Amino acid sequence: MTTNHTGSTHAARLPLYDATAEAASSVVIDRYSTSFGLASRLLTKDTREHIKNVYALVRVADEVVDGPATEAGLDPALARTVLDELEQDTERAMVHGFSVNPVVHAFARSARTTGFGAELTRPFFASMRMDLEQTEHDDSSFATYVYGSAEVVGLMCLRAFVYRAGRPTFDEAVLVDGARALGAAFQKVNFLRDLHADFEVLGRSYFPGVDVRTFDEATKHRLVADVQADLDTAARTVPLLPKDARNAVGLAHALFQELNDRIAATPAHRLITTRVRVPNPVKARLAAQVLAGRAPLRSRTVTTHQPGGPS
């Protein structure tokens, strides 16, 4: 193999590496998340690539602490080392614009383009480390965990949505609150969907004071109401987003609203043994409603109506 170190060669080869890294990140979201993959299709190509790049790194880091690394034979100490190295590589790539890890390279490219850095990645990796060290949470550690594992991801996505918009004509803090709330809602819904697996397989209990062995209707409805409050906060900010992001985030919101409604309608004793899902035909219906402008975002009162029925 011959290597040419001229500047012109570098200029010609970097775009190929960028495109390859982007393709690697696309594979991750396509394989791991049908809901996020569906919503991302409503974005413009440029924005969609940034969202996929964010999701891919988040997913890879999550896999270090949630199963595949253990199945490969990594003990917690080695998993911690791998996670630390991933964070170091990510920070270095955000500064210098290159990583030998295609997923990290693509993520760093998006971070540099849209304008965020270690102020968001450090809380994220700190929460990932909590999964290696902590099996239960109190109110304070739960808030810290959700901020780092989910809310900052919402903020990363927000940067991808608005970085081309220039100076906003509205209070940016409103959008920040909405992005954090939607990220928190996504995370809490997934905690509710994975109550049994988190406890029995991973030995974790995320919600403070909640024991899956004594999980009851009152506890379920309290947690569902908390998720609903986050969804309501997010709903009020979606109309402020650029149009393509408004549709994509609106669909993601609708999908998780449907999940929260289905969780509310699922008896507590079944929720700890069954992972609630949204059937593909319902996903398609929600997507059609969002595109047609017939799925208004509004505050909702949590009830135990039948999933998919009128609220």
Buried (B, 14 or more C-beta within 10 A) or exposed (E): EEEEEEEEEEEEEEEEBBEEBBEBBBEBBEEBBBBBBBBBEBBEEEBBBBBBBBBBBBBBBBBBBBEEBBEEEBEEEEBBEBBBEBBEBBBBBBEEBBBEBBBBBBBBBBBBBBEBBBEBBBBBBBBBBBBBEEEBBEEEBBBBBBBBBBBBBBBBBBBBBBBEEEEEEEEEEBBBBBBBBBBBBBBBBBBBBBBBBBBEEBEBBBBEEBEBEEBEEEBBBEBBEBBBBBBBBBBBBBEBBBEBBBBBBBBBBBBBBBBBBBBBBBEBEEBBEEEBBBEEEBBEBBBEBBEEEEBEBEEBEBEEEEBBEEE
